[in-house]
Amino acid sequence: MKRLGLFSILFILLFACQKDYNKTKQPHQFIPKNTQAVIQINELNDFISSIKNNDVLSGIHNDDLKNASQILKHFNTTQKVFISLLDTIKGNSDYVILTPNDSTLFVVDSIPNHISKTLVDLDIQETQIEKSTIYHKVVGKTFAASNNLKVLQELNSKNEDTELSRLIESTNHKSVASVLFKSTANNYSKLLFSDVLGNDKSNFTVLDFNYIDKGLHYSGILTSKDSSTNHLEIFKNTLPQKTNTPSIAPYNTSSLISIAYDDFSVFNKNLKTFNNNDDEEVSTESFLNFTNEIALIDEALVLHTLDPKLILESIEEKSVTETFRSIDIFEFEQPEFFTTKLKPFISYDNAQYFSVYENFMVFASTLDQLKQVLTHALNSNTLSNSEAFKNINQKLSSESSLFIFKNDEALSNALGQPMDNYNANAVQFIREDNFTYVNGIIREFKKRAASNSVTEVFTTKIDASILTPPQTVINHVSKSHDIVVQDVNNVLYLISSSGSILWKKQLHGKILGQVEQIDMYKNGRLQLAFATPHRLYVLDRNGNNVSPFPLKYNDEITQPLSVFDYENRRNYRLLITQGKNLLMYTAKGKFMNGFKYKSKGSEIISQPHHFRIGSKDYIVFGAGETLKILNRQGSIRINVKDKIHFSGNDIYLYQNKFTTTNTLGQLAQVDTRGRINTTSLNLTDKHRITTTSKTLVTLTENKLKIKSRTVDLDYGEYTEPRIFYLNDKIYVSTTDLQSKKVYLFDSQAEPIPNFPVFGTGPAELQKLDKDQSLELITQSDDKTIVVYKLH
């Protein structure tokens, strides 16, 4: 009995030590060793959206990962999420989900139509959501889940793959997601366009995914310890070169593979070692020493040289067959020369004819094939001049060792899925400093619209009528913009730049004014900040509340949230207005006792704004019939004695003066000494104004005035004018709600070509994506957002 008791104590101690050991481990350290692919998700909602909406990834991610997304969409986290796809004997795809645990991560009871039970003996919970069943538990500080109960039971951080962990830590955490995969992960290996690792099944390729409009850009590193199977080892001790072949490849090229090097003799030596070829160089081979690139273009072989005369002279076995458009065509005496010479990259078994054009030597099996290449080159109808290739060129590295191009037909074959309109796609392998880097771009191409045209890009319908006009916010991941909008049920939506709904969030009330953005943690990741009548919200990129927000108030918030960043150092101040009172907080929700505004009985009637003139800060708002100008501490900085009968328009900094209008339609401007100057603008009592620091825009009845120029609009019901400064140009918009027309003008009051366009609400002009074209965002009906592109 004593011995049995001792064993029991030892078991308890060992179990406790294991639990403490697990608490120190990171989620990725639990990844099983039989993993064939790991997906590290940095931006969860963007990733989930891509599974459904990104043409490239929706096909590559297998069905089990799509099933996993049914679980992931119920996660509430901003932490990294890891999905491990396992290499199973049965051939079915098991997966493991790992992420830091907290109490709000996966709240089963909040999931509609779920079935859940606890497997008591295993301390594991089984949950069924829709058609997906998942087993989950907490191990140390890690939430772990799998579609295979046995896999979850066997999770153990002591089985950590340290090499895999090192690679995970090297990924780009600013990308939406990263994938690490072995060549056995066939779906992801397709992204390489080539079996460059040969039979090496043990090492991982690492790719960081960055989603672009209608496509995918990925970059990373290829790892391999087996030089006998890794094709890229052939480029060892060579330098990457510019890929020149697109300059002669026909514009309609289907596939192109190019190998480049600075010294062919070094490359050739490596090639022979790889192929176990001990044959001595024959005289015919010497002409390749004058090349720095060899490429296969569909049915033609191309060499690039820095000295076309020298390379031609070095080929002795040749004879002129004919001349085509002043270009000599030669017959090559050794047509089978390239059959095995350039394996495993290129095999060309019938090089019957060749010509020299500029710095290229082109080989073909027939005269017609050769003439077609030359004709396209002479007419500049080349791949490099095609709009589709230009569409991807900015994402390509200037130099590479191995370059692979595919048009939509070839890409469809490579990925095993239809990829219509993806007319130009490329992967580069860059061998440098004993590493092989990968850079790939797959992108849909749409022909450019006619200059000055306006085209509809997309429409997105939400669940209920729109309450607040759509507004753009910065996407810190893609460096572009997304759209936020709220419906009458107080649900907030985040919509991507391509029109996909990323998430929805139920709010306590209507958002007052605009949604602001702050960088609370000063790490480049932006949060959404705004107020409703009884809440102050700060949300992260995924729509989750950021602690300690939301702050709750019994008294009503009466003005939009004001966000101040006095020194542009991201030391934000959040200002709440409640009737006569102002409450100031730090970005992390701490109340600022040092800010003390003393109200003298007047309601605050406009949103407080922060302006800086010179080195001084001013907090400005209307209260009753007085313009209040405060300092940072909430005390009166400038005493404005004269009254202003405010018209209901906002307060602006215009001509270095605090500017608004009164009920007489006069421009009221207050200087830094508190003196008021009024100027007649001939406005009715129902007018709207907006300004920049130097531009004044007014709208009264049907007269829109931009600076000194007036536009007579059709009579209607117009939204307040809005000013946008984009691409070094000022634009002004307003919408006629009666005729459902959105107008857009420049700073000279000239209409933008092809406007007005159809719209039923206020419009915003912005650069949603990364190109230089502007997009106009408005409504097409009470539930639908429409986006137009200006070309």
Secondary structure, 3 states (H helix, E strand, C coil): CHHHHHHHHHHHHHHHHHHHHHHCCCHHHHCCCCEEEEEEECCHHHHHHHHHHCHHHHHHCCHHHHHHHHHHCCCCCCCCEEEEEECCCCCCCCEEEEEECCCCCCCHHHCCCEEEEEEHHHCEEEEEECCEEEEEEEECCEEEEECCHHHHHCCCHHHCCHHHHHHHHCCCCCCCEEEEECCCCHHHHHHHCCCCCCCCCCCCEEEEEEEECCEEEEEEEECCCCCCCCHHHHHCCCCCECCCHHHCCECCCCEEEEEECCCHHHHHHHHHHHCCCCCCCCHHHHHHHHEEEEEEECCEEEEEECCHHHHHHCCCCEEEEEEECCEEEEEECCCCCCCCCCCCCCCCCCCCEEEEECCEEEEECCHHHHHHHHHHHHCCCEHHHCHHHHHHHCCCCCCECEEEEECHHHHHHHHCCCCCCCCEEEEEEEEECCEEEEEEEEECCCCCCCCCCEEEEEEEECCCCEEEEEEEEEECCCCEEEEEEEECCCEEEEECCCCCEEEEEECCCCCCCCCEEECCCCCCCCEEEEEECCEEEEECCCCCECCCCCEECCCCCCCCCEEECCCCCCCCEEEEEECCEEEEEECCCCECCCCCCCCCCCCECCCCEEEEECCEEEEEEEECCEEEEECCCCCEEECCCCCCCECCCCCEEECCEEEEEECCCEEEEECCCCCEEEEECCCCCCEEEEECCCCEEEEECCEEEECCEEEECCCCCECCCEEEEECCEEEEEEEECCCCEEEEEECCCCECCCCCEECCCCCEEECCCCCCCEEEEEEEECCEEEEEEEC
